[in-house]
Amino acid sequence: MLGLGQRLLADRSGATAIEYALIASLIAIVILGAVGALGTQLIATYNSVTAAIPG
């Protein structure tokens, strides 16, 4: 039983999976922020083009 406890304490695969999940979530947050900012700029550009077209 002591060997099992030592193996569980030495196993780091769960910690690695959590680290990868945190990195992936941070990347997703950055991508969502960039897409949101780009979308806002794109809407402003379309609005200025629409306003410039006579009609």
Buried (B, 14 or more C-beta within 10 A) or exposed (E): EEEEEEEEEEEEEEEEEEEEEEEEEEEEEEEEEEEEEEEEEEEEEEEEEEEEEEE
